[in-house]
């Protein structure tokens, strides 16, 4: 039986590194969801990632992340990874 296990990782970054960090996470390919929270822990955006979500499909989301990055100095990224 092939069961998927989801592991959550959480790390703090500066707003200026937000877009590049999300792009790198998407490139890794084993990410199910990315959640961006402000320093108080309030969710700013949740990005569900599925197979095939790349390129032009992500451009509007990356633009929204860029707007968030301009507004926050610190944020936390919560990453849900699929483990086999």
N, C-alpha and C positions, 0 to 999 in steps of 0.2 A: 504494500500500500504506500502510495506517495502522498504523505501529509505535508501541507505547507505550514510552516511555523513563522509567525510574524514577530520580529524583534524590533523594539523601539530604541532609538538612540536620540539623545537630546544634547545639543551644544549651543553655546552662546557665541555670537559673532557681532561685529560692528555692522551698521547699516550699509556702509560703503562696500562691504564684501558680500552682501546678500545675493545679488544677481549672479555673480560669478560662482558662488557656492551652490546655488540652486542648479545652475547649468551643469556643473560638475556632477552633482548628485543624479541628475537625469541621465547623463552619459553612462553612469555605472550600470544602469539597466535593471537592477534587482530591487528597485524602490517601488513600493506600492502607494505611498502617500507622503506628502511633505506638508507640514503645518508650520506656519510662521506665527510666533507670538511676540507681543511686546514685552518689555522688562517687567511689567506687572503680571504677566501670565495670561493676558487676554488674547484670544486667537484673532489674528488679523486676516489670515487667508489660509484655506486648506486646498491643497492641490492633489486630487486623486490622479495617479499615473497608471496607465494601463499599457499593455504591449501596443506598439505602434504610435504612441503619442510622442512625436518628435517634430522637429523642424517648424514649419509654418503653423502647425496647430498650437504650438506653445508660445508663439509670438505675442498674442494678446495677454497671456498669463505673465510672461516675462515683463511686459510693459507695466502691468499692475504691480508686480514685485518691485520694479524700478521706482514707481511712485511711492510705495511703502518705504523703500530704502531711503528716499529723500526726506521722509518724515521722521524716521526713527534713528537714534544714535546707537542703540543696542537692541538686539532681538535674539530670540531663541528659535532654533530650527529643530523640530521634532520629525525624525525620519522613521517611517515604518518600512523595514526591509523584509523581504521574503527569504527564508532559509529553507533549504530542502533537507 
